[in-house]
Amino acid sequence: MAKKKSTFKKGSLTVMAALLAGMLAACGGDPEGGAAQDGGKGSPVTLKIELFDRGNTPPGAPPLTESFFVKYMQEKFGDPNNIKLEFVTVPRTEEVPKLNVLMAANEAPDLIFTYSEPAVQNWVKQGGLTELGDLLNEHGPNVKKYLGDELLNYGRFSGKQYTIPAKRIILASQTPIIRKDWLDKLGLQPPATTDELYTVLKAFKEKDPGGTGGKVIPYGIKYNNNLDPLVRTFWTKMSEEEYYSLPDLMKPGNKEAYRFLNKLYNEGLISPDFALDKDGKKFQADLVNGKVGFTVTNTNEPVYMAYYSTLQKNVPGATLLPVDPFTNYEGKHVKATYHKLSAHIMIPKSSKRAVEAVKFLNWMADYKVIFDLQNGTEGVTYKLGEDGIPVILDTEEAKRVMYNYLDYSMLINGKDMGDPDKTLKANAADPRYKDFTMDSIRIGETDGQLPPRFDRPIEAQIKYNQTLADKGVEILVKTVTAKPADFDKLYDDMVAEYMKIGGREVMEEQKKAYQEMKAKK
């Protein structure tokens, strides 16, 4: 009997062990609770990654989430690590409100990024971001080496690493451009001052050198940006403390800049429907269809967003020329330039894939990977020049592949060749637009001014950021489109309201933060 009892136990244990092994195998690839399995064992886990939708997908191109670069990353990183990459698109023009909703609902992608410093500070304050110090030490050595401590410091708040700051290659931010073929047709020289630009805009309106049939837009503007080079040159002398602390609407001369825009609007010299063009698509369409004579874009945006090539396809003979007309009281062409920081890359606290997210960035922080993500496939999207610099091919297939390539290589903004000279050449690699690009970068950096940056979060800015941003756009739209006789009172009343709903608190805290920074030096 004893022997029989012992045999029964042994058999039971064998069955239980087999059942347990089966259960563990089934749970091993749990997409919510388990870690990514190596060697293809178990079900893959899913890593969700934010991706900007800029509304510029070319005809015939695959969706952003099924592009060549998505497939490349899946094949080179996802498959070997048993990770399924899932890209979540966010409209570029609505990134912060959209991310705020997703963050509040704990439904944000595992890897997110934004250019908005106040949004980042808000998420840090609310405890919504994963602290990345230990994760980078363990899983991100390539990231740390590629970015360096100076740049990583931009992502440290109260001594803790909450973001991975992407590297910005070109510090120029915005560059004015003009239709050179229109100037040539009218026998005009490129404008070198604000007054000369006004004369040119009037000529574009009256003579319609593009033959638009009365649909000419002398100066194309957007709903809520691309006006800084104009507005900034109207600012008059101020102290460094005022530059750091005053809201732009309160800076001396800002009102006169808006008055000038109001004059242009009422004379039919700027985009008539800019107030309705919230996603910028109308602006893009007007530009590439040859209706716009002058505008301001991000430096070299006409090349990497294919505005220039599309314009030339739609309007044979059209040529764009970078110019620098806006002039301030000192005769300088001041304009905002970027810090070395590009976007802030973050992992929400709600993410269960922090390790995989850092590993993904660590894989990306390799020049071979960066090169592929920024250039595509040799012979299909680019060819190598004699100097080893990749030249993007001017083919429809290349355009269908390369649109939005910068958003996939999120660790870097601009092309990086690992060598300063080659990097500069690489950012002007398209032989058709090499001179345009080099001039655009040069002008974009001329008399550049860095935006104010504080060494601690501005609590009032976090609290009122969205409210004040919305009010700022409302002030721009209403004052620019107002009747000239109504402008002064409207501007003063609306700016007073802006200050009342949080602007004054932000100003006072920024002044205090500036004084504290100066005291430390």
Sequence and secondary structure as in RCSB ss.txt:
>XXXX:A:sequence
MAKKKSTFKKGSLTVMAALLAGMLAACGGDPEGGAAQDGGKGSPVTLKIELFDRGNTPPGAPPLTESFFVKYMQE
KFGDPNNIKLEFVTVPRTEEVPKLNVLMAANEAPDLIFTYSEPAVQNWVKQGGLTELGDLLNEHGPNVKKYLGDE
LLNYGRFSGKQYTIPAKRIILASQTPIIRKDWLDKLGLQPPATTDELYTVLKAFKEKDPGGTGGKVIPYGIKYNN
NLDPLVRTFWTKMSEEEYYSLPDLMKPGNKEAYRFLNKLYNEGLISPDFALDKDGKKFQADLVNGKVGFTVTNTN
EPVYMAYYSTLQKNVPGATLLPVDPFTNYEGKHVKATYHKLSAHIMIPKSSKRAVEAVKFLNWMADYKVIFDLQN
GTEGVTYKLGEDGIPVILDTEEAKRVMYNYLDYSMLINGKDMGDPDKTLKANAADPRYKDFTMDSIRIGETDGQL
PPRFDRPIEAQIKYNQTLADKGVEILVKTVTAKPADFDKLYDDMVAEYMKIGGREVMEEQKKAYQEMKAKK
>XXXX:A:secstr
 HHHHHHHHHHHHHHHHHHHHHHHHHHTT TTTS   GGG S  EEEEEEEEE S   TT   GGGSHHHHHHII
IIIGGGTEEEEEEEEEGGGHHHHHHHHHHTT   SBEEES HHHHHHHHHTT B   HHHHHHH HHHHHHHHHH
HHGGGEETTEE  EEEEES  B EEEEEEHHHHHHHT     SHHHHHHHHHHHHHH TT  SS  EEEE  SSS
S HHHHHTT     HHHHHHS GGGSTTHHHHHHHHHHHHHTT B TTGGG TTSHHHHHHHHTT EEEEEEETT
HHHHT HHHHHHHHSTT  EEE      TTS   EEB  SEEEEEE BTT S HHHHHHHHHHHSSHHHHHHHHH
  BTTTEEE TTS EEE  SHHHHHHHTTHHHHSTTEES   SSHHHHHHHTT  GGGHHHHHHHHHHHHTTEE 
    SS  HHHHHHHHHHHHHHHHHHHHHHSS GGGHHHHHHHHHHHHIIIIIHHHHHHHHHHHHHHHHH 
